[in-house]
């Protein structure tokens, strides 16, 4: 990791938002927390800080959106996450 002075360092919210924009691959709008390398990069940039704690907190604050995914979560900028199906949607698709 390149050395940076305190003025150049990103805070956790800026880091997460930048990661989403820079690591996503077209046509996808989000990144996988594990498979993209995000969690490991977060831990290296913010020594001894937990990416799960921060992504959960940022999602609760509306700074990002998350969706469950196999092996981790998907991270999205606000308004870019796919809609979540409700149980009523599922039953309707099943014809019930």
TORRO-74666 format. One record per atom (N, C-alpha, C, CB): chain; atom name; residue number from 1; x, y, z. Coordinates in pm, 1 decimal, always signed. Each point is the difference from the previous one (the first is absolute). Glycine has a CB too. Example, Ala and Ser with C-alpha at 12.3 -4.5 7.8 and 13.67 -1.06 7.14 Angstrom:
<drenses>
> chain; atom; n; c1; c2; c3
> A; N; 1; +1319.0; -569.0; +780.0;
> A; CA; 1; -89.0; +119.0; +0.0;
> A; C; 1; +90.0; +120.0; +0.0;
> A; CB; 1; -189.2; -117.3; +124.6;
> A; N; 2; +154.2; +222.3; -196.6;
> A; CA; 2; +82.0; +119.0; +6.0;
> A; C; 2; -77.0; +109.0; +73.0;
> A; CB; 2; +118.4; -62.8; -214.5;
</drenses>
This chain:
<drenses>
> chain; atom; n; c1; c2; c3
> A; N; 1; +85.1; -118.0; +0.0;
> A; CA; 1; -85.1; +118.0; +0.0;
> A; C; 1; +88.9; +123.3; +0.0;
> A; CB; 1; -185.3; -122.9; +122.2;
> A; N; 2; +153.3; +219.0; -206.0;
> A; CA; 2; +77.7; +123.1; -6.6;
> A; C; 2; -23.8; +82.2; +125.4;
> A; CB; 2; -12.3; -0.9; -251.2;
> A; N; 3; +118.4; +62.3; +300.7;
> A; CA; 3; -12.4; +84.0; +118.4;
> A; C; 3; -76.4; +126.9; -35.5;
> A; CB; 3; +215.6; -92.7; +93.8;
> A; N; 4; -306.4; +132.9; -9.2;
> A; CA; 4; -78.8; +121.4; -19.5;
> A; C; 4; -1.4; +76.8; +130.1;
> A; CB; 4; -143.4; -109.2; -177.3;
> A; N; 5; +144.2; +244.0; +166.8;
> A; CA; 5; -11.4; +76.1; +123.8;
> A; C; 5; -147.2; +7.2; +40.0;
> A; CB; 5; +207.7; +135.7; -56.1;
> A; N; 6; -234.2; -90.3; +175.1;
> A; CA; 6; -135.8; +0.3; +54.5;
> A; C; 6; -97.1; +81.9; -84.6;
> A; CB; 6; +98.6; -28.3; +225.9;
> A; N; 7; -52.0; +135.9; -291.2;
> A; CA; 7; -89.4; +84.0; -79.2;
> A; C; 7; -50.1; -72.8; -123.8;
> A; CB; 7; +120.7; +201.4; +83.2;
> A; N; 8; -42.9; -294.3; -137.6;
> A; CA; 8; -35.8; -71.1; -121.9;
> A; C; 8; -81.7; -126.0; +27.1;
> A; CB; 8; +206.4; +90.2; -103.5;
> A; N; 9; -205.3; -138.8; +225.0;
> A; CA; 9; -69.3; -125.5; +30.4;
> A; C; 9; -150.9; +16.6; -8.1;
> A; CB; 9; +190.1; -66.8; +147.0;
> A; N; 10; -254.4; -35.8; -196.6;
> A; CA; 10; -145.8; -2.4; -8.0;
> A; C; 10; -57.6; -44.3; +133.2;
> A; CB; 10; +9.8; -48.8; -246.6;
> A; N; 11; -130.7; +95.4; +278.3;
> A; CA; 11; -68.5; -57.5; +115.5;
> A; C; 11; -70.6; -127.2; -47.4;
> A; CB; 11; -31.6; +229.8; +111.4;
> A; N; 12; -31.8; -300.6; -19.9;
> A; CA; 12; -59.4; -129.7; -34.5;
> A; C; 12; -109.1; +12.6; -106.4;
> A; CB; 12; +51.4; -78.2; +231.1;
> A; N; 13; -138.0; +178.6; -220.5;
> A; CA; 13; -108.0; +17.3; -97.4;
> A; C; 13; +56.2; +30.5; -138.5;
> A; CB; 13; -151.4; +82.0; +183.0;
> A; N; 14; +250.5; +5.3; -190.9;
> A; CA; 14; +60.6; +33.9; -128.6;
> A; C; 14; +68.9; -122.6; -60.9;
> A; CB; 14; +32.2; +238.3; +77.7;
> A; N; 15; +34.0; -316.7; +6.4;
> A; CA; 15; +67.6; -120.1; -47.3;
> A; C; 15; -99.1; -98.5; -60.6;
> A; CB; 15; +175.7; +32.3; +174.8;
> A; N; 16; -286.7; -56.6; -104.4;
> A; CA; 16; -99.6; -96.1; -47.5;
> A; C; 16; -62.3; +47.8; -130.2;
> A; CB; 16; -46.8; -70.0; +236.2;
> A; N; 17; +8.9; +196.9; -243.7;
> A; CA; 17; -60.9; +51.9; -122.9;
> A; C; 17; +98.1; -5.3; -117.4;
> A; CB; 17; -146.4; +149.6; +138.9;
> A; N; 18; +272.0; -114.8; -114.2;
> A; CA; 18; +99.9; -6.0; -107.4;
> A; C; 18; +21.4; -143.5; -45.6;
> A; CB; 18; +112.0; +204.6; +92.0;
> A; N; 19; -108.3; -298.2; +2.3;
> A; CA; 19; +18.0; -140.7; -34.7;
> A; C; 19; -113.0; -48.9; -89.2;
> A; CB; 19; +121.1; -36.8; +215.6;
> A; N; 20; -244.4; +73.3; -183.3;
> A; CA; 20; -114.1; -43.0; -80.5;
> A; C; 20; +15.5; +51.1; -142.6;
> A; CB; 20; -148.4; -0.9; +204.1;
> A; N; 21; +181.2; +127.4; -220.3;
> A; CA; 21; +12.2; +59.4; -133.6;
> A; C; 21; +117.2; -59.0; -77.9;
> A; CB; 21; -100.6; +210.3; +88.9;
> A; N; 22; +214.4; -227.5; -24.1;
> A; CA; 22; +121.0; -43.1; -69.9;
> A; C; 22; +9.2; -150.8; -22.6;
> A; CB; 22; +110.3; +195.7; +99.0;
> A; N; 23; -170.1; -275.6; -11.2;
> A; CA; 23; +14.5; -145.4; -10.0;
> A; C; 23; -112.0; -68.6; -76.6;
> A; CB; 23; +120.0; +10.2; +213.1;
> A; N; 24; -231.8; +56.2; -233.6;
> A; CA; 24; -109.6; -67.2; -70.4;
> A; C; 24; +34.3; -14.6; -147.7;
> A; CB; 24; -167.0; +92.7; +164.9;
> A; N; 25; +110.3; -197.1; -222.8;
> A; CA; 25; +24.8; -30.1; -140.6;
> A; C; 25; -132.1; +4.3; -75.1;
> A; CB; 25; +200.9; -142.8; +58.3;
> A; N; 26; -201.3; +210.6; -171.2;
> A; CA; 26; -121.8; +7.6; -81.7;
> A; C; 26; -48.5; -139.0; -33.4;
> A; CB; 26; +73.2; +219.1; -95.9;
> A; N; 27; -198.3; -244.5; +96.3;
> A; CA; 27; -113.9; +88.9; +19.6;
> A; C; 27; -45.8; +8.2; +145.6;
> A; CB; 27; -68.7; -53.4; -231.4;
> A; N; 28; +149.2; +2.8; +324.1;
> A; CA; 28; -39.8; -6.8; +139.9;
> A; C; 28; +15.4; +135.2; +69.7;
> A; CB; 28; +66.7; -240.9; +2.7;
> A; N; 29; -159.6; +269.7; +85.8;
> A; CA; 29; +0.2; +126.3; +73.8;
> A; C; 29; +65.9; -11.1; +136.6;
> A; CB; 29; -206.7; +60.7; -119.9;
> A; N; 30; +226.9; -183.7; +167.7;
> A; CA; 30; +54.5; -19.3; +133.1;
> A; C; 30; +124.7; -85.4; -1.1;
> A; CB; 30; -227.6; +23.4; +90.4;
> A; N; 31; +284.1; -41.5; +29.8;
> A; CA; 31; +117.7; -85.8; +15.8;
> A; C; 31; -26.5; -99.9; +111.6;
> A; CB; 31; +154.4; +184.3; -81.1;
> A; N; 32; -93.7; -300.2; +70.0;
> A; CA; 32; -9.1; -100.8; +104.8;
> A; C; 32; +105.3; +32.4; +105.1;
> A; CB; 32; -85.9; -177.1; -162.5;
> A; N; 33; +46.7; +177.0; +287.5;
> A; CA; 33; +89.9; +41.4; +107.9;
> A; C; 33; +124.9; -87.2; +10.5;
> A; CB; 33; -198.7; +84.9; +121.0;
> A; N; 34; +186.9; -212.9; -153.4;
> A; CA; 34; +113.3; -90.9; +12.6;
> A; C; 34; +70.2; -18.7; -134.3;
> A; CB; 34; -116.3; -116.7; +189.4;
> A; N; 35; +42.5; +75.4; -292.2;
> A; CA; 35; +59.9; -37.8; -127.1;
> A; C; 35; +65.3; +117.4; -72.9;
> A; CB; 35; -169.7; -179.3; -15.3;
> A; N; 36; +127.7; +301.9; +43.9;
> A; CA; 36; +61.7; +116.9; -63.3;
> A; C; 36; +131.9; +37.4; +66.0;
> A; CB; 36; -227.0; +81.2; -61.3;
> A; N; 37; +252.6; -135.4; +179.9;
> A; CA; 37; +118.5; +36.3; +76.1;
> A; C; 37; -24.7; +117.7; +93.6;
> A; CB; 37; +137.6; -85.2; -187.5;
> A; N; 38; -262.6; +133.1; +191.7;
> A; CA; 38; -32.9; +117.0; +81.3;
> A; C; 38; +34.3; -20.2; +147.7;
> A; CB; 38; -181.8; +53.1; -161.9;
> A; N; 39; +136.6; -163.9; +221.9;
> A; CA; 39; +22.3; -21.0; +144.3;
> A; C; 39; +148.9; +4.5; +34.2;
> A; CB; 39; -208.8; -139.6; +10.4;
> A; N; 40; +290.6; +71.4; -88.9;
> A; CA; 40; +143.6; -3.3; +28.1;
> A; C; 40; +62.3; +138.4; -17.4;
> A; CB; 40; +7.9; -239.9; -74.1;
> A; N; 41; -47.0; +310.9; -31.5;
> A; CA; 41; +52.9; +135.1; -22.8;
> A; C; 41; -40.0; +93.7; +114.1;
> A; CB; 41; -10.6; -37.9; -249.0;
> A; N; 42; -113.5; +25.9; +297.1;
> A; CA; 42; -46.9; +82.9; +111.1;
> A; C; 42; +85.8; -23.9; +123.6;
> A; CB; 42; -233.9; -5.4; -92.3;
> A; N; 43; +260.6; -122.0; +120.6;
> A; CA; 43; +79.9; -34.4; +118.0;
> A; C; 43; +144.1; +51.7; -11.4;
> A; CB; 43; -143.4; -203.7; +31.7;
> A; N; 44; +196.7; +207.7; -152.0;
> A; CA; 44; +135.8; +51.1; -18.5;
> A; C; 44; +3.7; +151.9; +9.8;
> A; CB; 44; +52.1; -196.9; -144.8;
> A; N; 45; -154.5; +263.4; +93.5;
> A; CA; 45; -3.3; +146.7; +1.1;
> A; C; 45; -30.7; +53.3; +140.2;
> A; CB; 45; -74.2; -1.4; -240.7;
> A; N; 46; -21.4; -62.3; +306.0;
> A; CA; 46; -37.9; +37.4; +137.2;
> A; C; 46; +45.8; -113.2; +91.6;
> A; CB; 46; -202.6; +138.9; -78.2;
> A; N; 47; +325.6; -132.9; +121.2;
> A; CA; 47; +60.9; -106.3; +78.8;
> A; C; 47; -89.5; -34.2; +120.2;
> A; CB; 47; +231.2; +76.0; -72.9;
> A; N; 48; -258.5; -204.7; +88.1;
> A; CA; 48; -78.4; -51.4; +112.3;
> A; C; 48; -142.8; +52.3; +6.1;
> A; CB; 48; +211.5; -19.2; +121.1;
> A; N; 49; -267.3; +62.8; -234.1;
> A; CA; 49; -139.9; +44.3; -2.8;
> A; C; 49; -81.5; -104.5; -74.7;
> A; CB; 49; +67.1; +245.7; +7.4;
> A; N; 50; -192.9; -262.5; +29.6;
> A; CA; 50; -85.5; -105.3; -52.3;
> A; C; 50; -88.1; +51.5; -113.9;
> A; CB; 50; +1.5; -109.2; +225.6;
> A; N; 51; +16.1; +56.4; -348.1;
> A; CA; 51; -82.7; +45.3; -111.4;
> A; C; 51; -147.7; -35.3; +16.7;
> A; CB; 51; +199.0; -23.8; -145.0;
> A; N; 52; -228.4; -85.4; +213.0;
> A; CA; 52; -139.7; -40.4; +21.2;
> A; C; 52; -71.1; +103.4; +87.2;
> A; CB; 52; +63.6; -244.5; -21.3;
> A; N; 53; +2.6; +286.9; +127.6;
> A; CA; 53; -57.8; +101.8; +89.1;
> A; C; 53; -29.7; +127.2; -78.5;
> A; CB; 53; +125.4; -96.2; +196.7;
> A; N; 54; -30.1; +139.1; -277.2;
> A; CA; 54; -16.4; +126.4; -72.7;
> A; C; 54; -102.5; -9.0; -111.7;
> A; CB; 54; +234.7; +52.9; +54.4;
> A; N; 55; -236.7; -161.8; -130.3;
> A; CA; 55; -99.3; -9.8; -106.7;
> A; C; 55; -140.7; -10.1; +58.6;
> A; CB; 55; +169.9; -111.5; -148.6;
> A; N; 56; -183.6; +43.5; +260.8;
> A; CA; 56; -130.4; -7.6; +67.1;
> A; C; 56; -43.5; +138.0; +47.6;
> A; CB; 56; +49.0; -236.1; +71.6;
> A; N; 57; +42.6; +308.6; -8.8;
> A; CA; 57; -31.6; +134.2; +49.2;
> A; C; 57; -33.8; +94.6; -115.6;
> A; CB; 57; +151.7; -38.6; +197.1;
> A; N; 58; -74.7; +34.0; -304.5;
> A; CA; 58; -24.6; +88.3; -113.9;
> A; C; 58; -132.2; -33.4; -69.2;
> A; CB; 58; +247.4; +23.8; -30.9;
> A; N; 59; -282.8; -151.6; +27.8;
> A; CA; 59; -128.7; -39.0; -57.1;
> A; C; 59; -114.0; +50.3; +88.3;
> A; CB; 59; +105.8; -203.8; -104.8;
> A; N; 60; -90.2; +194.0; +236.2;
> A; CA; 60; -102.2; +49.8; +93.3;
> A; C; 60; -18.9; +150.9; -14.9;
> A; CB; 60; +57.5; -185.2; +160.2;
> A; N; 61; +50.8; +256.2; -191.4;
> A; CA; 61; -5.8; +146.0; -16.6;
> A; C; 61; -46.4; +41.6; -139.9;
> A; CB; 61; +183.2; +19.1; +168.0;
> A; N; 62; -195.3; -115.5; -260.1;
> A; CA; 62; -44.2; +31.3; -136.0;
> A; C; 62; +110.9; +47.0; -92.3;
> A; CB; 62; -216.4; +57.1; +97.3;
> A; N; 63; +340.4; -70.6; -54.3;
> A; CA; 63; +113.8; +41.7; -82.9;
> A; C; 63; +22.6; -99.5; -113.1;
> A; CB; 63; +105.3; +112.9; +198.6;
> A; N; 64; -130.6; -241.4; -171.6;
> A; CA; 64; +8.0; -106.5; -100.1;
> A; C; 64; -119.9; -91.3; +18.1;
> A; CB; 64; +253.7; +11.0; -6.0;
> A; N; 65; -270.7; -103.9; -88.9;
> A; CA; 65; -100.7; -104.7; +12.7;
> A; C; 65; +70.9; -134.0; -8.0;
> A; CB; 65; -181.3; +146.3; -102.3;
> A; N; 66; +127.6; -245.5; +170.2;
> A; CA; 66; +57.8; -133.8; -3.4;
> A; C; 66; -107.3; -102.6; -33.4;
> A; CB; 66; +174.1; +68.6; +167.9;
> A; N; 67; -129.0; -177.8; -225.4;
> A; CA; 67; -85.4; -115.5; -24.7;
> A; C; 67; +80.5; -124.6; +34.4;
> A; CB; 67; -131.4; +120.9; -183.4;
> A; N; 68; +65.5; -219.6; +240.8;
> A; CA; 68; +66.2; -126.1; +31.0;
> A; C; 68; +44.0; -66.6; -129.4;
> A; CB; 68; -137.2; -26.9; +210.5;
> A; N; 69; +249.3; -41.1; -202.1;
> A; CA; 69; +51.4; -75.8; -114.2;
> A; C; 69; +76.4; -120.1; +54.1;
> A; CB; 69; +15.3; +209.0; -145.9;
> A; N; 70; -0.9; -309.7; +64.9;
> A; CA; 70; +72.5; -119.2; +42.4;
> A; C; 70; +143.4; +39.3; +35.6;
> A; CB; 70; -145.3; -148.6; -147.0;
> A; N; 71; +186.6; +116.8; +267.9;
> A; CA; 71; +135.8; +25.7; +43.5;
> A; C; 71; +25.8; +140.9; +49.9;
> A; CB; 71; +65.7; -169.5; -159.8;
> A; N; 72; -168.9; +252.6; +171.1;
> A; CA; 72; +20.4; +136.7; +47.3;
> A; C; 72; -121.2; +86.0; -29.9;
> A; CB; 72; +246.0; -24.9; -33.9;
> A; N; 73; -220.2; +150.8; +1.0;
> A; CA; 73; -107.9; +90.6; -38.2;
> A; C; 73; +41.7; +77.5; -123.9;
> A; CB; 73; -77.5; +19.3; +239.9;
> A; N; 74; -20.4; +34.9; -307.2;
> A; CA; 74; +23.4; +90.4; -111.9;
> A; C; 74; -15.6; +141.4; +52.8;
> A; CB; 74; -82.9; -169.5; -172.3;
> A; N; 75; +170.7; +258.7; +128.4;
> A; CA; 75; -2.3; +140.3; +41.0;
> A; C; 75; -39.3; +86.0; -119.7;
> A; CB; 75; +177.7; -41.8; +176.8;
> A; N; 76; -270.1; +135.3; -155.5;
> A; CA; 76; -50.1; +87.7; -106.0;
> A; C; 76; -5.9; +143.2; +49.4;
> A; CB; 76; -133.0; -188.8; -97.6;
> A; N; 77; +140.6; +282.2; +4.0;
> A; CA; 77; -28.5; +139.1; +31.9;
> A; C; 77; -150.9; +13.3; +17.5;
> A; CB; 77; +204.6; +83.6; -129.0;
> A; N; 78; -252.3; +15.7; +201.8;
> A; CA; 78; -144.3; +15.3; +20.9;
> A; C; 78; -75.9; +9.7; -132.2;
> A; CB; 78; +48.0; +114.2; +216.9;
> A; N; 79; -157.2; -189.4; -225.9;
> A; CA; 79; -85.2; +1.6; -118.2;
> A; C; 79; +43.9; -92.9; -111.3;
> A; CB; 79; -51.1; +229.6; +58.6;
> A; N; 80; +165.2; -296.6; -43.1;
> A; CA; 80; +50.6; -88.4; -105.4;
> A; C; 80; -19.4; -147.6; +29.9;
> A; CB; 80; +164.6; +174.3; -52.4;
> A; N; 81; -206.8; -208.2; +171.8;
> A; CA; 81; -19.4; -141.2; +36.2;
> A; C; 81; -126.6; -52.8; -65.0;
> A; CB; 81; +119.4; +35.2; +218.9;
> A; N; 82; -118.6; -162.8; -257.7;
> A; CA; 82; -122.3; -58.9; -55.8;
> A; C; 82; -109.1; -7.5; +106.6;
> A; CB; 82; +137.7; -133.4; -163.7;
> A; N; 83; -261.4; +137.9; +119.3;
> A; CA; 83; -113.0; -8.4; +91.9;
> A; C; 83; -0.7; -137.1; +66.5;
> A; CB; 83; -133.3; +163.1; -140.4;
> A; N; 84; +94.1; -165.2; +266.5;
> A; CA; 84; -8.7; -126.3; +72.5;
> A; C; 84; -140.0; -56.4; -14.8;
> A; CB; 84; +176.1; +75.1; +164.1;
> A; N; 85; -184.4; -204.5; -188.6;
> A; CA; 85; -129.1; -66.8; -10.7;
> A; C; 85; -61.0; -17.2; +138.2;
> A; CB; 85; +75.4; -119.1; -208.2;
> A; N; 86; -204.3; +141.1; +215.4;
> A; CA; 86; -71.7; -25.5; +124.5;
> A; C; 86; -63.6; -137.8; -9.0;
> A; CB; 86; -44.0; +247.6; +36.5;
> A; N; 87; -3.3; -299.0; +74.9;
> A; CA; 87; -64.9; -131.0; -1.7;
> A; C; 87; -124.5; +3.5; -87.8;
> A; CB; 87; +87.7; -47.8; +230.8;
> A; N; 88; -158.2; +162.3; -235.0;
> A; CA; 88; -117.0; +12.6; -86.8;
> A; C; 88; +39.4; -10.3; -147.0;
> A; CB; 88; -111.2; +143.3; +173.1;
> A; N; 89; +224.9; -81.6; -209.0;
> A; CA; 89; +49.3; -10.7; -139.0;
> A; C; 89; +29.6; -144.8; -36.6;
> A; CB; 89; +97.5; +230.5; +17.3;
> A; N; 90; -35.0; -301.9; +73.5;
> A; CA; 90; +35.6; -139.6; -25.6;
> A; C; 90; -125.1; -85.6; -16.6;
> A; CB; 90; +212.2; +30.4; +130.7;
> A; N; 91; -309.0; -12.2; -41.4;
> A; CA; 91; -124.3; -76.9; -9.9;
> A; C; 91; -74.7; +32.2; -129.5;
> A; CB; 91; -15.4; -3.8; +250.8;
> A; N; 92; +16.4; +129.3; -290.6;
> A; CA; 92; -65.8; +38.6; -124.7;
> A; C; 92; +66.9; -68.2; -118.7;
> A; CB; 92; -64.2; +221.2; +101.1;
> A; N; 93; +197.4; -223.5; -103.8;
> A; CA; 93; +71.8; -66.0; -108.8;
> A; C; 93; -30.4; -149.1; -4.0;
> A; CB; 93; +180.7; +171.2; +18.4;
> A; N; 94; -206.9; -228.8; +99.2;
> A; CA; 94; -31.2; -142.3; +9.2;
> A; C; 94; -146.7; -27.2; -34.5;
> A; CB; 94; +178.2; -24.7; +175.2;
> A; N; 95; -256.4; +129.8; -194.2;
> A; CA; 95; -141.2; -15.4; -31.8;
> A; C; 95; -83.4; -34.1; +121.8;
> A; CB; 95; +65.6; -71.9; -226.2;
> A; N; 96; -19.2; +108.8; +343.4;
> A; CA; 96; -72.6; -33.2; +123.0;
> A; C; 96; -58.2; +124.0; +63.5;
> A; CB; 96; +149.6; -195.2; +35.8;
</drenses>
